[in-house]
Each structure stands twice: as structure tokens, then as C-alpha cells.
Amino acid sequence: MGCYDIDGGDFSGCTPLGWASHNGHEEVVKILLGWKEVYPDKPDNSGKTPLSHATLTGHEGVVKILLEREEANPDKPSNSGLIPLSLATRNGHERVVALLHSRKASIPSTI
């Protein structure tokens, strides 16, 4: 074994954790976070982290799991300057917004 990179990105820089977060696969997210090699806040080429992907797509369960990890920064902006709270707000994911507020995410000046 050891012939793969569990935290490596694809052509867009998105890691397995990023894709699992984007698609709302809670159990896969939990499994991947169990690997010490997986960094929960690793951005893809556009600067989106797994938390950004989960907030963008409104996957509340994945957001909860990621927010339990101190390494997951709810205030980390993507390359376009949008933070997870902005992504959730723009897409109308009210419950995700509430979760981010519970982690004391910053309120951006522009949403």
C-alpha cells in the first residue's frame, strides 16, 4: 500500500475530502477525516476548502462534521474572496448559515 496520496487533488486541485463534502457524503467525510494525512482545510485551485464546498451546496451534515474540526476555518476566503458564510448566504442555505454563526464565523462586508 502507500502508492497513493489520500489528500492529493485532481486536475482542479479538489481532494477526495473536497468532493465528498461537495456531494454531501457524510460517511465518506468521516472516514477521510480519520486519516492523519487528510488536511480538513486544504483548498482546491480556486481556493475553496471542503467547508466551502459543503456550504456552497448546502450539505448541513457535512458542515457540522467539518466545523467540529478546529483546522476547518469558517473565515477562509476562496480566490474570489468569498468565505463559506457568503457562499451559504448567496445560495439560501439558512440552516448552514446558522451553523456557521454558531462557530462564530465572520459576517462579511459583502455577501
ZATI-123317 format. One record per residue (C-alpha): z, y, x; residue number from 1. Coordinates in Angstrom, 1 decimal. Layout:
// residues N
<atom <Z; Y; X>; NUM>,
...
This chain:
// residues 111
<atom <0.0; 0.0; 0.0>; 1>,
<atom <0.3; 3.6; 1.2>; 2>,
<atom <-3.5; 4.1; 1.2>; 3>,
<atom <-3.4; 6.8; -1.5>; 4>,
<atom <-1.9; 10.3; -2.0>; 5>,
<atom <0.0; 10.3; -5.2>; 6>,
<atom <0.2; 14.1; -5.0>; 7>,
<atom <-3.4; 14.7; -4.0>; 8>,
<atom <-5.7; 16.8; -6.0>; 9>,
<atom <-9.1; 16.1; -7.4>; 10>,
<atom <-12.2; 18.4; -7.0>; 11>,
<atom <-10.3; 21.2; -8.9>; 12>,
<atom <-7.1; 20.6; -7.0>; 13>,
<atom <-5.4; 19.2; -10.1>; 14>,
<atom <-2.9; 16.4; -9.2>; 15>,
<atom <-2.1; 13.4; -11.3>; 16>,
<atom <1.0; 15.2; -12.5>; 17>,
<atom <-1.1; 18.2; -13.4>; 18>,
<atom <-3.5; 16.1; -15.5>; 19>,
<atom <-0.6; 14.2; -17.1>; 20>,
<atom <1.0; 17.5; -18.0>; 21>,
<atom <-2.2; 19.0; -19.4>; 22>,
<atom <-2.8; 16.0; -21.6>; 23>,
<atom <0.8; 15.6; -22.8>; 24>,
<atom <1.5; 12.2; -21.3>; 25>,
<atom <5.3; 12.4; -21.2>; 26>,
<atom <6.0; 8.9; -19.9>; 27>,
<atom <3.4; 9.3; -17.1>; 28>,
<atom <5.0; 12.7; -16.2>; 29>,
<atom <8.5; 11.0; -15.9>; 30>,
<atom <7.1; 8.2; -13.8>; 31>,
<atom <5.3; 10.6; -11.4>; 32>,
<atom <8.4; 12.8; -11.1>; 33>,
<atom <10.2; 9.7; -9.9>; 34>,
<atom <8.1; 9.6; -6.7>; 35>,
<atom <9.6; 11.7; -3.9>; 36>,
<atom <6.1; 12.6; -2.8>; 37>,
<atom <5.3; 14.4; -6.0>; 38>,
<atom <6.0; 18.1; -6.0>; 39>,
<atom <6.6; 19.4; -9.5>; 40>,
<atom <5.3; 22.9; -8.8>; 41>,
<atom <2.1; 22.1; -6.9>; 42>,
<atom <-0.7; 24.4; -8.1>; 43>,
<atom <-4.4; 23.4; -8.6>; 44>,
<atom <-7.2; 25.5; -7.2>; 45>,
<atom <-6.8; 28.1; -10.0>; 46>,
<atom <-3.1; 28.4; -9.3>; 47>,
<atom <-2.0; 26.6; -12.4>; 48>,
<atom <1.0; 24.3; -11.9>; 49>,
<atom <1.9; 21.3; -14.0>; 50>,
<atom <4.2; 23.5; -16.1>; 51>,
<atom <1.3; 26.0; -16.6>; 52>,
<atom <-0.9; 23.2; -17.8>; 53>,
<atom <1.7; 21.9; -20.3>; 54>,
<atom <2.4; 25.4; -21.6>; 55>,
<atom <-1.3; 26.2; -22.0>; 56>,
<atom <-1.9; 23.1; -24.1>; 57>,
<atom <1.5; 23.3; -26.0>; 58>,
<atom <3.0; 20.0; -24.9>; 59>,
<atom <6.6; 20.7; -25.7>; 60>,
<atom <8.0; 17.4; -24.5>; 61>,
<atom <6.3; 17.8; -21.1>; 62>,
<atom <7.6; 21.3; -20.8>; 63>,
<atom <11.1; 20.1; -21.5>; 64>,
<atom <10.8; 17.4; -18.8>; 65>,
<atom <9.4; 19.8; -16.2>; 66>,
<atom <12.0; 22.5; -16.9>; 67>,
<atom <14.7; 20.0; -16.1>; 68>,
<atom <13.4; 20.2; -12.5>; 69>,
<atom <14.6; 23.2; -10.5>; 70>,
<atom <11.4; 23.1; -8.5>; 71>,
<atom <9.3; 24.0; -11.6>; 72>,
<atom <9.1; 27.7; -11.5>; 73>,
<atom <8.5; 29.2; -15.0>; 74>,
<atom <7.6; 32.5; -13.4>; 75>,
<atom <4.9; 31.3; -11.0>; 76>,
<atom <1.6; 33.1; -11.8>; 77>,
<atom <-1.8; 31.5; -11.6>; 78>,
<atom <-4.5; 33.1; -9.6>; 79>,
<atom <-5.4; 35.2; -12.6>; 80>,
<atom <-1.8; 36.5; -12.8>; 81>,
<atom <-0.8; 34.6; -15.9>; 82>,
<atom <2.7; 32.9; -15.9>; 83>,
<atom <3.5; 29.9; -18.2>; 84>,
<atom <5.1; 32.2; -20.8>; 85>,
<atom <1.9; 34.2; -21.0>; 86>,
<atom <-0.2; 31.0; -21.5>; 87>,
<atom <2.1; 29.7; -24.2>; 88>,
<atom <2.2; 33.1; -26.0>; 89>,
<atom <-1.5; 33.6; -25.9>; 90>,
<atom <-2.1; 30.2; -27.4>; 91>,
<atom <0.6; 30.5; -30.1>; 92>,
<atom <2.9; 27.8; -28.9>; 93>,
<atom <6.1; 29.2; -30.3>; 94>,
<atom <8.4; 26.3; -29.5>; 95>,
<atom <7.2; 26.2; -25.9>; 96>,
<atom <7.9; 30.0; -25.7>; 97>,
<atom <11.4; 29.3; -26.9>; 98>,
<atom <11.9; 26.6; -24.3>; 99>,
<atom <10.7; 28.9; -21.6>; 100>,
<atom <13.1; 31.6; -22.8>; 101>,
<atom <16.0; 29.0; -22.6>; 102>,
<atom <15.2; 28.7; -18.9>; 103>,
<atom <15.2; 32.5; -18.7>; 104>,
<atom <11.6; 32.9; -17.8>; 105>,
<atom <10.5; 36.5; -17.2>; 106>,
<atom <8.8; 38.4; -20.0>; 107>,
<atom <5.5; 39.6; -18.6>; 108>,
<atom <4.4; 43.2; -18.9>; 109>,
<atom <1.1; 42.0; -20.3>; 110>,
<atom <0.7; 38.9; -22.3>; 111>,
